[in-house]
């Protein structure tokens, strides 16, 4: 693409536009040709697959339409840079077809693979996923090991050469007594399954049977190629895994994992060729097939362009939150990445962090007496049992998270009761942390170093703030001034002590808070001004320092360390939620006012004009003395039933008109309506 971009600099704008439009046309034709065909047999699985394919195809058509619009806008702009940027995707497809055959340097393929391999492992590290013990690359096995594996299958009579390619002979495999399609033992594979299994390797005219699959494929110009007895070629998709797995793990695998879409044909084909090679009737003991990730009801996939990269997800959510979101969904079923799913995960994370942070606070405070242990200990034992059973039940992590969430609530109730001991709460916390750590959810208990200095300094700020909030309600201004100064005097030297402990930002916040309080007291500031400064130290100063300071409804406070970014996001979400609530309130009021205005405008029509103006104008031709129509505009007589309905409508209009007159009073109906229109306009302005 970079080479073409350089060439485009010398092309005229019409020529570049022509090239781009041709690429768009070819892409559209290709999409049209790939429209899914309705299954002939009509069985439920084929029908369900067809419906999914239709949804996916429609999404692709929509995306191509949007791409075309963007490209045409870029062409109109006259900017080559914009055209190339907008058309990059479709141009890449066309260039690959036109020039792909010219690539002969293997290092291009190697560099491409290493780039994405590097990004993949960076993403895994960012997600907190452990590195694998062994990393294999099929290109490192092209020293003859792949070729020898296939040669052995050929010697055994379960593989055959055809036009420079080699295929696995399923019929010959079965004649040797092996079972084929163990994971998806249906009689026939759907066309979609076969297409996914072979992809670009499919070439039915070279096969003895349509279900035979490629072990070695003759390379086309521009494709990677390695030498073999059958000529230059490349390995089939399934053989790569068998060669590397048998090399590292020997004659069998205890556990083999992969996505649910790999059951057939990939894993079934993998097993077939491996069992034949090893001459074993069973190569794998257990398969773990993970469910797909879905967005907007469709499987996330590159071809549908409905994917979100790991880096994009981590830009807005933490690795811990993403892990929790997946733990709250069954690993072997379809998973949803959605705002609702991530919000539920964030709520669980917040609840656990808050519980553990609160427990540390109450531990420091001390003074608890034994008591209230029995009920919580029963809850802990019950939770242990539920967690154990859930893990044994196909790793049912949603049940584990549910049990932990319930235990957090029960332990918190005991912790919040001043008469109950903290001993069972500590045991509950241990179970919560150890279980979540087992699942990779770590760092729920946040701390700062030096912890003792931090704790002492934050306690000082929180105590001072609480005292000022209490004395701020003193009605006598001079007494209030004295009490605030006394409270500040008690903590003199605290900020300097924090400074000497290396807590510069915290020390500065403490010093600023103390000085502001003295300044407010000396200027005889109101209770509201003092409380506002207390709120600011909680909502701004402490948040920036990564400290969550909360006022308790029954008086007093509680504080804990927390992620600054998480708290800032919470504050932003709370502000947006509050704004949305205000906006919705205005919208509801506007809807009501508009409805009232519409009714008032209808009621404002004088009864005698009801059927002669507005929407009724020109409908009727003759009227009686009361203004009720007797004939249509074409002189056709109205039926008795129709006249009866019009009489009722006229009576209602008289009633509504009189009611409106009373509402309008001396100002008159027009002034009343003008006022209503003004109110509607004002509400609409507030929503802009």
ZATIKOL-653527 format. One line per 8 residues: for each residue x, y, z of C-alpha. Coordinates in Angstrom, 3 decimals, padded with zeros to 6 digits, always signed. Layout:
X,Y,Z  ...
This chain:
+000.000,+000.000,+000.000  +002.879,+002.363,+000.778  +004.278,+001.734,-002.719  +000.907,+002.437,-004.296  +000.580,+005.612,-002.213  +003.868,+006.806,-003.702  +002.573,+005.979,-007.196  -000.661,+007.836,-006.467
+001.299,+011.068,-006.040  +001.960,+011.072,-009.806  -001.598,+010.072,-010.761  -004.139,+012.694,-011.698  -007.137,+013.025,-009.381  -009.533,+011.534,-012.013  -007.206,+008.551,-012.551  -006.861,+007.884,-008.815
-010.629,+008.216,-008.381  -011.191,+005.782,-011.263  -008.832,+003.254,-009.692  -010.591,+003.552,-006.322  -014.091,+003.289,-007.830  -013.089,+000.175,-009.770  -011.892,-001.399,-006.525  -015.195,-000.495,-004.858
-017.192,-001.991,-007.730  -015.219,-005.252,-007.609  -015.703,-005.460,-003.854  -019.451,-004.882,-004.208  -019.690,-007.582,-006.888  -017.742,-009.984,-004.696  -020.081,-009.322,-001.763  -023.135,-009.794,-003.964
-021.793,-013.104,-005.245  -021.331,-014.302,-001.678  -024.974,-013.796,-000.710  -025.993,-016.867,+001.341  -028.208,-019.430,-000.361  -031.232,-020.794,+001.426  -030.644,-024.430,+002.470  -032.487,-027.032,+000.432
-032.908,-029.626,+003.167  -034.350,-027.109,+005.634  -033.147,-028.862,+008.807  -033.042,-026.678,+011.892  -029.238,-026.424,+012.117  -028.854,-025.474,+008.473  -031.723,-022.974,+008.782  -030.215,-021.399,+011.906
-026.849,-021.150,+010.187  -028.496,-019.582,+007.128  -030.212,-016.928,+009.254  -026.886,-016.074,+010.941  -025.175,-015.844,+007.548  -027.904,-013.501,+006.303  -027.386,-011.219,+009.307  -023.631,-011.255,+008.757
-023.990,-010.623,+005.016  -026.359,-007.702,+005.598  -023.858,-006.211,+008.046  -021.097,-006.499,+005.432  -023.312,-004.848,+002.802  -024.087,-002.013,+005.215  -020.400,-001.558,+006.025  -019.506,-001.485,+002.316
-022.221,+001.088,+001.689  -020.828,+003.280,+004.479  -017.303,+002.790,+003.116  -018.465,+003.829,-000.351  -020.074,+006.995,+001.039  -016.885,+007.903,+002.926  -014.751,+007.330,-000.168  -017.033,+009.462,-002.354
-016.873,+012.269,+000.205  -013.077,+012.015,+000.130  -013.085,+012.149,-003.684  -015.248,+015.286,-003.579  -012.720,+016.913,-001.244  -010.053,+016.632,-003.940  -007.465,+015.493,-001.382  -005.420,+012.463,-002.457
-004.416,+011.884,+001.155  -008.065,+011.677,+002.221  -008.935,+009.402,-000.701  -006.119,+006.959,+000.099  -007.009,+006.976,+003.787  -010.726,+006.377,+003.169  -010.155,+003.722,+000.492  -007.217,+001.939,+002.145
-009.174,-001.217,+002.964  -010.711,-001.754,-000.469  -007.472,-000.801,-002.216  -005.537,-003.322,-000.132  -007.897,-006.086,-001.308  -007.436,-005.081,-004.943  -003.659,-004.640,-004.659  -003.290,-008.021,-002.995
-005.046,-009.648,-005.930  -003.181,-007.622,-008.547  +000.323,-007.645,-007.074  +000.395,-010.319,-004.403  +002.035,-012.802,-006.786  +005.151,-010.595,-006.986  +006.152,-011.231,-003.336  +008.956,-013.782,-003.068
+010.897,-012.680,+000.015  +010.042,-014.923,+003.014  +011.233,-012.273,+005.450  +008.156,-010.190,+004.567  +005.897,-012.946,+005.888  +008.144,-013.531,+008.913  +008.281,-009.835,+009.831  +004.502,-009.560,+009.464
+003.960,-012.526,+011.781  +006.470,-011.353,+014.378  +004.877,-007.921,+014.518  +001.485,-009.296,+015.474  +003.006,-011.947,+017.727  +004.765,-009.178,+019.652  +001.543,-007.163,+019.947  -000.351,-010.264,+021.059
+002.026,-011.001,+023.940  +002.012,-007.327,+024.931  -001.783,-007.477,+025.078  -001.707,-010.685,+027.136  +000.695,-009.090,+029.602  -001.552,-006.012,+029.856  -004.490,-008.321,+030.651  -002.497,-010.020,+033.395
-002.372,-013.369,+031.576  +000.623,-015.576,+032.365  +003.123,-016.266,+029.606  +003.126,-019.775,+028.071  +005.911,-022.174,+029.027  +006.582,-022.953,+025.362  +005.910,-020.940,+022.194  +005.962,-022.763,+018.853
+005.971,-021.326,+015.332  +005.145,-023.486,+012.333  +007.749,-021.689,+010.211  +010.419,-023.134,+012.524  +009.160,-026.635,+011.705  +009.514,-026.208,+007.964  +013.019,-027.689,+008.181  +011.580,-031.014,+007.055
+009.624,-032.067,+010.130  +006.252,-031.091,+008.651  +007.090,-032.756,+005.341  +008.195,-036.004,+007.081  +004.977,-036.083,+009.127  +002.934,-035.924,+005.918  +005.179,-038.420,+004.150  +004.502,-040.954,+006.909
+000.741,-040.497,+006.485  +001.187,-041.018,+002.744  +003.197,-044.202,+003.380  +000.444,-045.486,+005.670  -002.098,-045.047,+002.885  -004.206,-042.334,+004.524  -002.882,-039.477,+002.358  -002.506,-038.978,-001.389
-000.845,-036.477,-003.725  -002.920,-034.563,-006.265  -001.644,-031.771,-008.549  +001.260,-030.952,-006.244  -000.931,-030.922,-003.114  -001.489,-033.678,-000.543  -004.865,-034.571,+000.977  -005.928,-036.715,+003.924
-008.027,-039.683,+002.780  -010.909,-039.952,+005.243  -012.313,-043.138,+003.706  -008.935,-044.896,+003.988  -008.628,-043.658,+007.597  -012.008,-045.134,+008.495  -011.184,-048.445,+006.801  -008.304,-048.816,+009.267
-010.908,-048.849,+012.065  -010.615,-045.237,+013.209  -013.620,-043.013,+013.980  -013.932,-039.706,+012.177  -015.782,-036.654,+013.488  -015.767,-037.451,+017.181  -016.581,-033.918,+018.324  -019.385,-033.189,+015.851
-020.586,-036.651,+014.792  -023.153,-035.490,+012.236  -023.599,-037.386,+009.001  -022.881,-034.367,+006.826  -021.006,-031.121,+007.316  -022.680,-027.921,+006.213  -021.127,-025.970,+003.358  -020.218,-023.192,+005.808
-018.348,-025.628,+008.076  -016.378,-027.046,+005.154  -015.564,-023.554,+003.901  -014.261,-022.519,+007.331  -012.292,-025.743,+007.575  -010.422,-025.432,+004.297  -010.844,-021.769,+003.325  -008.408,-020.815,+000.576
-007.037,-024.381,+000.573  -010.300,-025.850,-000.765  -010.080,-027.389,-004.227  -012.676,-030.139,-004.614  -011.555,-031.009,-008.145  -008.258,-032.284,-006.704  -009.862,-034.458,-004.004  -011.124,-038.034,-004.055
-013.911,-036.925,-001.711  -015.234,-033.423,-000.902  -014.615,-034.131,+002.803  -010.918,-034.895,+002.360  -008.765,-032.068,+003.660  -005.404,-030.535,+002.726  -002.220,-031.627,+004.464  +000.071,-029.863,+001.996
-000.925,-027.275,-000.568  +000.931,-026.327,-003.708  +001.866,-022.667,-003.341  +000.621,-020.057,-005.773  +002.859,-017.168,-006.885  +003.238,-014.686,-004.017  +002.445,-017.275,-001.311  +005.029,-018.640,+001.165
+006.645,-021.804,-000.197  +008.981,-024.509,+001.153  +010.544,-027.451,-000.681  +009.009,-030.932,-000.504  +008.933,-034.166,-002.501  +005.656,-032.920,-004.045  +007.125,-029.588,-005.106  +007.126,-026.100,-003.494
+004.207,-025.680,-001.110  +002.965,-024.831,+002.355  +001.335,-026.800,+005.167  -002.390,-027.189,+005.609  -004.104,-025.534,+008.541  -004.721,-028.667,+010.624  -001.317,-030.322,+010.114  +000.496,-027.392,+011.736
-001.050,-028.121,+015.131  -000.491,-031.883,+014.937  +003.199,-031.562,+014.081  +003.959,-029.035,+016.832  +001.781,-030.723,+019.491  +003.255,-034.202,+018.948  +006.757,-032.711,+018.972  +006.276,-031.012,+022.353
+003.802,-033.349,+024.098  +004.552,-036.730,+022.640  +001.941,-039.403,+021.983  -001.127,-037.784,+023.567  -002.667,-034.620,+024.953  -004.564,-034.609,+028.227  -006.309,-031.252,+027.587  -006.760,-029.470,+024.254
-008.431,-026.048,+024.151  -009.867,-023.789,+021.463  -012.923,-021.900,+020.306  -016.234,-023.717,+019.839  -016.106,-023.050,+016.092  -012.965,-025.212,+015.879  -014.715,-028.447,+016.872  -015.331,-029.265,+013.237
-013.541,-029.403,+010.989  -010.295,-028.237,+012.631  -010.133,-030.337,+015.784  -011.796,-033.365,+014.226  -009.281,-033.227,+011.365  -006.415,-032.643,+013.801  -007.399,-035.752,+015.720  -007.762,-037.844,+012.580
-004.312,-037.099,+011.187  -002.647,-037.323,+014.632  -004.312,-040.626,+015.528  -003.282,-042.050,+012.153  +000.302,-040.804,+012.559  +000.606,-042.056,+016.141  -001.456,-045.197,+015.429  -003.565,-044.460,+018.502
-007.351,-044.598,+018.708  -007.372,-041.638,+021.109  -005.022,-038.681,+020.951  -006.830,-036.176,+023.216  -008.491,-036.945,+026.550  -010.409,-033.694,+027.077  -011.385,-030.743,+024.903  -012.216,-027.331,+026.320
-014.146,-025.306,+023.758  -014.693,-021.658,+024.667  -017.755,-019.703,+023.572  -017.544,-016.839,+021.129  -017.462,-013.189,+022.053  -020.533,-011.385,+020.705  -021.204,-007.747,+019.894  -024.697,-006.586,+018.909
-025.853,-010.205,+018.689  -023.203,-011.310,+016.161  -019.961,-013.185,+016.741  -017.058,-010.770,+016.970  -014.897,-011.318,+013.897  -012.411,-009.517,+011.704  -014.428,-010.180,+008.552  -017.520,-008.518,+010.059
-015.427,-005.584,+011.346  -017.517,-005.647,+014.517  -014.539,-006.174,+016.792  -012.980,-004.188,+019.592  -009.256,-004.635,+020.108  -007.826,-005.487,+023.515  -006.011,-002.155,+023.526  -009.218,-000.272,+022.810
-010.968,-002.113,+025.647  -008.097,-001.442,+028.063  -008.215,+002.256,+027.195  -011.604,+002.513,+028.939  -011.644,-000.462,+031.333  -009.032,-002.052,+033.574  -007.732,-005.580,+033.031  -009.343,-006.572,+036.333
-012.740,-005.296,+035.209  -012.508,-007.162,+031.899  -011.502,-010.363,+033.686  -014.435,-010.013,+036.084  -016.808,-009.433,+033.165  -015.742,-012.720,+031.575  -015.790,-014.590,+034.893  -019.425,-013.547,+035.297
-020.293,-015.363,+032.055  -020.062,-019.096,+031.294  -016.720,-019.787,+029.615  -018.157,-022.377,+027.207  -021.154,-020.312,+026.074  -021.423,-017.179,+023.957  -020.109,-014.165,+025.865  -021.350,-010.616,+025.456
-019.147,-007.555,+025.492  -021.577,-004.760,+026.288  -022.018,-001.703,+028.485  -024.377,-003.672,+030.708  -021.912,-006.571,+031.133  -018.972,-004.311,+031.994  -021.117,-002.178,+034.332  -022.101,-005.305,+036.271
-018.427,-006.270,+036.549  -017.494,-002.778,+037.747  -020.236,-002.911,+040.380  -018.884,-006.218,+041.746  -015.330,-004.887,+041.747  -016.393,-001.708,+043.532  -018.312,-003.712,+046.143  -015.337,-005.990,+046.930
-012.807,-003.159,+047.021  -015.047,-001.079,+049.258  -015.579,-003.973,+051.651  -011.859,-004.734,+051.980  -010.953,-001.048,+052.319  -013.635,-000.522,+054.965  -012.425,-003.562,+056.894  -008.917,-002.091,+057.131
-010.410,+001.166,+058.412  -012.382,-000.551,+061.189  -009.389,-002.724,+062.092  -007.356,+000.427,+062.734  -010.126,+001.855,+064.855  -010.307,-001.260,+067.043  -012.512,-001.462,+070.125  -014.727,-004.321,+068.904
-015.903,-006.991,+071.362  -016.615,-010.683,+070.582  -020.150,-011.385,+069.401  -022.294,-011.985,+066.317  -019.883,-014.586,+064.916  -022.137,-017.618,+064.477  -024.303,-016.339,+061.623  -021.388,-015.089,+059.517
-019.339,-018.252,+060.129  -022.254,-020.267,+058.756  -022.295,-018.002,+055.693  -018.541,-018.536,+055.203  -018.884,-022.329,+055.354  -021.823,-022.190,+052.945  -019.844,-020.001,+050.555  -016.860,-022.377,+050.620
-019.152,-025.263,+049.731  -020.823,-023.338,+046.886  -017.467,-022.233,+045.467  -016.082,-025.779,+045.567  -019.147,-027.243,+043.857  -019.166,-024.485,+041.235  -015.529,-025.111,+040.290  -016.234,-028.832,+039.979
-019.298,-028.052,+037.859  -017.468,-027.270,+034.597  -015.638,-024.291,+036.127  -018.894,-022.391,+036.696  -017.209,-019.078,+037.522  -020.476,-017.066,+037.405  -021.664,-019.117,+040.405  -018.350,-018.465,+042.165
-018.671,-014.694,+041.688  -022.293,-014.881,+042.817  -021.296,-016.714,+046.035  -018.507,-014.212,+046.728  -020.834,-011.266,+046.084  -023.368,-012.617,+048.566  -020.669,-013.229,+051.166  -019.409,-009.650,+050.779
-022.882,-008.342,+051.609  -023.251,-010.628,+054.646  -019.762,-009.815,+055.945  -020.368,-006.093,+055.438  -023.538,-006.283,+057.550  -021.520,-007.759,+060.425  -018.707,-005.240,+059.921  -021.140,-002.308,+059.981
-022.633,-003.454,+063.269  -020.625,-001.797,+066.080  -021.525,-004.598,+068.505  -020.215,-007.472,+066.352  -016.673,-008.849,+066.291  -014.436,-008.366,+063.280  -012.879,-011.847,+063.590  -015.389,-013.619,+061.327
-015.278,-010.660,+058.928  -011.517,-011.154,+058.582  -012.085,-014.846,+057.787  -014.675,-013.901,+055.172  -012.226,-011.402,+053.672  -009.554,-014.117,+053.451  -011.935,-016.413,+051.556  -012.970,-013.578,+049.243
-009.407,-012.536,+048.420  -008.015,-016.060,+048.057  -010.878,-017.132,+045.784  -010.650,-014.085,+043.551  -006.857,-014.393,+043.449  -007.270,-018.007,+042.294  -009.320,-016.614,+039.397  -006.706,-013.969,+038.626
-008.627,-011.037,+040.123  -005.947,-009.388,+042.215  -005.155,-006.000,+043.675  -008.551,-005.532,+045.316  -006.918,-004.357,+048.537  -005.154,-001.111,+047.660  -002.463,+000.450,+049.825  +000.162,+003.197,+049.766
+003.707,+003.273,+051.053  +004.860,+004.345,+053.580  +001.543,+003.029,+054.861  +001.882,+004.259,+058.448  +002.665,+007.832,+057.390  -000.165,+007.841,+054.860  -002.646,+006.498,+057.390  -001.707,+009.013,+060.069
-001.890,+011.957,+057.666  -005.221,+010.982,+056.068  -006.713,+010.280,+059.510  -005.679,+013.814,+060.510  -007.331,+015.380,+057.453  -010.496,+013.300,+057.869  -010.752,+014.050,+061.608  -010.259,+017.787,+061.021
-012.835,+017.797,+058.252  -015.362,+015.955,+060.417  -014.852,+018.368,+063.320  -015.262,+021.418,+061.069  -018.443,+019.961,+059.546  -019.879,+019.640,+063.043  -018.890,+023.104,+064.320  -019.918,+024.749,+061.024
-023.519,+024.365,+062.175  -022.888,+026.676,+065.131  -025.225,+029.654,+064.619  -023.104,+032.099,+066.590  -020.585,+033.407,+064.014  -017.915,+034.429,+066.537  -018.142,+031.110,+068.368  -018.017,+029.254,+065.035
-014.883,+031.216,+064.123  -013.215,+030.287,+067.395  -014.132,+026.576,+067.146  -012.782,+026.286,+063.577  -009.480,+027.933,+064.571  -009.179,+025.630,+067.577  -009.757,+022.589,+065.391  -007.033,+023.690,+062.961
-004.652,+024.502,+065.833  -004.944,+020.917,+067.120  -003.409,+019.536,+063.898  -000.590,+022.074,+063.679  +002.558,+020.493,+062.306  +000.745,+017.574,+060.665  +001.394,+018.766,+057.125  +005.079,+019.278,+057.906
+005.264,+015.736,+059.283  +003.693,+014.374,+056.086  +006.163,+016.426,+054.063  +009.118,+014.936,+055.960  +007.719,+011.439,+055.255  +007.958,+012.157,+051.537  +004.212,+012.705,+051.041  +004.582,+016.024,+049.222
+001.201,+016.113,+047.442  -000.692,+015.048,+050.552  +001.209,+017.565,+052.678  +000.355,+020.355,+050.238  -003.327,+019.370,+050.283  -003.324,+019.362,+054.115  -001.613,+022.741,+054.332  -004.001,+024.274,+051.791
-007.040,+022.889,+053.630  -005.874,+024.234,+056.991  -005.090,+027.703,+055.621  -008.413,+027.905,+053.765  -010.324,+026.988,+056.929  -008.551,+029.693,+058.954  -009.199,+032.215,+056.182  -012.889,+031.323,+056.023
-013.197,+031.544,+059.817  -011.514,+034.962,+060.007  -013.791,+036.331,+057.272  -016.844,+035.116,+059.190  -017.829,+032.845,+056.288  -021.169,+031.128,+056.389  -021.844,+027.511,+057.292  -022.370,+026.777,+053.581
-018.917,+028.085,+052.637  -017.211,+025.975,+055.298  -019.125,+022.869,+054.246  -018.308,+023.573,+050.592  -014.575,+023.559,+051.390  -015.031,+020.312,+053.316  -016.760,+018.797,+050.287  -013.923,+019.934,+048.040
-011.282,+018.196,+050.141  -013.349,+015.007,+049.865  -014.306,+015.235,+046.188  -011.175,+016.832,+044.722  -008.097,+016.784,+046.974  -008.521,+013.248,+048.306  -009.612,+011.824,+044.948  -006.490,+013.199,+043.276
-004.450,+011.485,+045.983  -006.218,+008.150,+045.460  -008.151,+008.284,+048.731  -011.870,+007.536,+048.924  -013.352,+009.553,+051.805  -017.026,+008.945,+052.511  -019.459,+010.470,+054.969  -021.530,+007.928,+056.888
-025.241,+008.484,+057.111  -025.247,+007.952,+060.864  -022.436,+010.458,+061.363  -018.716,+010.118,+061.153  -016.757,+008.975,+058.128  -014.821,+006.140,+056.583  -011.868,+006.246,+054.212  -009.776,+003.838,+052.159
-007.199,+003.879,+049.392  -008.549,+003.482,+045.873  -007.599,+003.942,+042.221  -007.631,+007.645,+041.374  -008.647,+006.945,+037.769  -011.519,+004.709,+038.879  -012.856,+007.367,+041.256  -012.577,+010.070,+038.591
-014.516,+007.865,+036.176  -017.154,+007.276,+038.861  -017.458,+011.018,+039.459  -017.757,+011.676,+035.742  -020.392,+008.967,+035.344  -022.307,+010.328,+038.343  -022.210,+013.852,+036.876  -023.375,+012.565,+033.488
-026.118,+010.558,+035.158  -027.259,+013.626,+037.100  -027.225,+015.725,+033.921  -029.169,+013.026,+032.095  -031.738,+012.947,+034.897  -032.169,+016.733,+034.735  -032.420,+016.567,+030.944  -034.990,+013.787,+031.139
-037.001,+015.819,+033.632  -037.006,+018.781,+031.227  -037.880,+016.448,+028.329  -040.818,+014.999,+030.266  -042.032,+018.497,+031.097  -041.664,+019.523,+027.448  -043.618,+016.489,+026.267  -046.408,+017.372,+028.669
-046.409,+021.045,+027.628  -046.468,+020.140,+023.919  -049.416,+017.819,+024.522  -051.249,+020.522,+026.487  -050.511,+023.091,+023.735  -051.838,+020.769,+021.022  -055.056,+020.229,+022.975  -055.361,+023.957,+023.682
-054.855,+024.886,+020.017  -057.531,+022.418,+019.004  -059.879,+023.703,+021.710  -059.198,+027.305,+020.555  -061.058,+026.745,+017.277  -064.471,+028.468,+017.520  -067.164,+025.729,+017.319  -068.794,+027.325,+014.242
-065.460,+027.060,+012.353  -064.678,+023.479,+013.427  -065.736,+021.797,+010.176  -064.973,+024.684,+007.833  -061.283,+025.353,+008.550  -058.071,+023.555,+009.402  -057.894,+019.887,+008.463  -061.619,+019.923,+007.602
-061.316,+022.752,+005.095  -062.747,+021.729,+001.701  -064.114,+018.417,+002.984  -067.716,+019.552,+003.392  -069.953,+021.604,+001.062  -073.081,+022.615,+003.046  -073.735,+023.263,+006.748  -076.770,+023.817,+008.975
-077.293,+026.836,+011.219  -075.132,+025.269,+013.978  -072.224,+024.804,+011.561  -072.654,+021.035,+011.330  -072.056,+019.631,+007.796  -075.008,+018.272,+005.835  -073.220,+017.464,+002.564  -069.722,+016.647,+001.367
-067.840,+018.964,-000.981  -069.071,+016.850,-003.945  -072.712,+017.492,-002.829  -073.121,+013.946,-001.540  -075.542,+013.726,+001.407  -074.004,+012.679,+004.740  -075.389,+009.524,+006.322  -077.420,+009.776,+009.513
-074.664,+007.972,+011.431  -071.993,+010.379,+010.166  -074.112,+013.420,+011.115  -074.655,+011.917,+014.564  -070.857,+011.564,+015.034  -070.296,+015.162,+013.884  -072.931,+016.433,+016.318  -071.060,+014.695,+019.177
-067.787,+016.181,+017.998  -069.350,+019.648,+017.861  -070.735,+019.282,+021.389  -067.283,+018.331,+022.671  -065.735,+021.324,+020.886  -068.241,+023.684,+022.571  -067.290,+022.221,+025.941  -063.504,+022.421,+025.307
-063.775,+025.962,+023.901  -065.662,+027.216,+026.951  -063.179,+025.536,+029.301  -060.266,+027.197,+027.478  -061.953,+030.593,+027.700  -062.181,+030.218,+031.468  -058.511,+029.173,+031.673  -057.429,+032.151,+029.551
-059.425,+034.609,+031.668  -059.333,+038.309,+030.834  -056.108,+038.034,+028.805  -057.930,+036.104,+026.106  -057.246,+032.837,+024.286  -054.542,+034.164,+021.917  -052.461,+035.563,+024.780  -052.917,+032.325,+026.698
-051.706,+030.274,+023.706  -048.777,+032.646,+023.172  -047.698,+032.074,+026.762  -047.898,+028.304,+026.314  -045.854,+028.506,+023.093  -043.263,+030.591,+024.913  -043.006,+027.974,+027.674  -042.504,+025.227,+025.067
-039.826,+027.286,+023.295  -038.003,+027.879,+026.592  -037.964,+024.161,+027.419  -036.723,+023.334,+023.912  -033.950,+025.889,+024.387  -032.884,+024.177,+027.623  -032.472,+020.893,+025.726  -030.289,+022.383,+022.998
